[in-house]
Amino acid sequence: MPIKLENVAIAVRDLEATIAFFTDLGLTVLGRDTVSGEWTDTAVGLDGNHAKIAMLQTPDGNGRIELFEYVHPDAIETTPTLPNEIGMHRIAFSVDDIDEALKIAARHGCHPLRGVATYADVYKLTYVRGPSGIILMLAEELKKS
């Protein structure tokens, strides 16, 4: 059976702020909607499910992120995920210029967890805590092909 990754969905505290962060990094908004009703209750498994959603796409057209902000039921705040916790870990992005990507992230109050590292003279990379506690890995390839 063929399988294809459709998107990664992330619940966020503030949809507009999160869209601004990701579009500043270069993603584009493909569409927005508000969803509710029996079909969403069934699909998601929550009674009274009602959310504002946005679908974003990477510039190469291969990656999509669905962001959603719950209207009902109330969103549940949790402590931010740590890199060694079981479960959803991070989203990784290749960037042309990690320093420029970090300047963009900083404008949104988002900074590396520790710093920028170099992996085997192949990548400069870092983990950044983004909006709603989302962990992003930003990686710049050092030896461009």
N, C-alpha and C positions, 0 to 999 in steps of 0.2 A: 504494500500500500504506500503510495507516495505521500509525503507529509511536507508541509511548508510552514515556516513561522510566519504568522500573520502580523502580530504586534505584541508588545509588552504593555500591560495596563498598570497604571499607578494611581492610587487614590491620593489626592492632594488636599491641603488645607485651603489654598487660595489658587483657584484655576487661572485667573488673570496674571498673577505674579509668576506662576510656573510657566505659562505660555510665553511671557516676556523673556524669562531666563533662557528657555530652549530656542526661541526664535533669534535671540541675540547670538547664540552659539552657532546659528546657521540652519536650524530646522525650519520647515515651513508648515503652516497650518493647512491641512487638507480639507477639514470640515469641522463644524461644531453642531451640537444638538443638545436638547434636553430630553431625557428618556424616563419613562415611567409606565406603569400599567402591568397587567397580568403577565405579559411576555417577559418583562424585565424581572419581575418577582420570580418567575419560573427559572429563567436563565441564570440569574445571579444567586438565587436561593435566599432572598430577603423579602419579607412581606413589606409592602408599601415602598419598595425601592424607587427612588426618584433622584436623578443625578444630572448635573451639567457635564457634558463631555466635549473633548476636543481631540482630533486625530492629527498628529504631527508626523512629518516624514523627513528623513535625512536627505541632504542634497543629492546623493547618488541614487536616490529612489529605492534603495534596498531595505531600509530600516524604518519601522513605524513605532511610535509610542502613542498609546491612548491614555490621556489624562482625564480623570474624573473627580468632581467635587460633589459630595453627597449633600442633597437638600434634605432627604429623609431616607432611612433613619439617620439620626445624628452621627457624624463621623466620630470615630473613637481615636483619641490621641494616645500614642504609645511612645515609649522612649525611642530615640533614634537607634536604628540597627547598627551593630558593631561589625567590623569586617569578618570576625570569626564566628558570628552567630549562624545557626542553621536556618535555612529559608532563603528568600529572595535576597541576593547579595548586592549587586551593583549593575549599572549599565555602563558599557565601555564604548568610548568614541575614539576614533582616530582623528587627529587634528593636524593641520599643516604646521601650526606654530603654537606650541604649548604655552609660551609666555603670553601671547595675545589671547588665547582661550582663558588663561587665568585672570587676565585683566578684565575680560568680559564677566567672568564669574564673580570677581570681587565687586563689580558695580552692583551686583545683586546681593551682596553680603555673604557670598559663598567662597570659602577658602579651603586650601588643602588640609587634610587631616594632620599631616606632619610636614611634608615638603615634597620636592621633586627629586626623583631618583633616576639613575641610569641603569638600564638592564642590558648587560653584555654588549655595550656599545651599539645596541640595536634600537632601543627605545629610550626616550625620556618619558617618564610617566608619573602620575600622581593620582590619589583618590581625593575627591572634592565632596564636601557635604553640600548638596544642593537644596532647593526649596523643599519644604515638608520633610527634611531629613534624608532625601534621596541621595545615595552614594553614586557618584559618577567616577569612572576611571577615564582620564584623558591621557592619550598616548601619542607622542610624536615620533615617527620613524626617523632615525638618524641617518641611515644609509638608504637614501631614496633610490628606487630602481629605475 
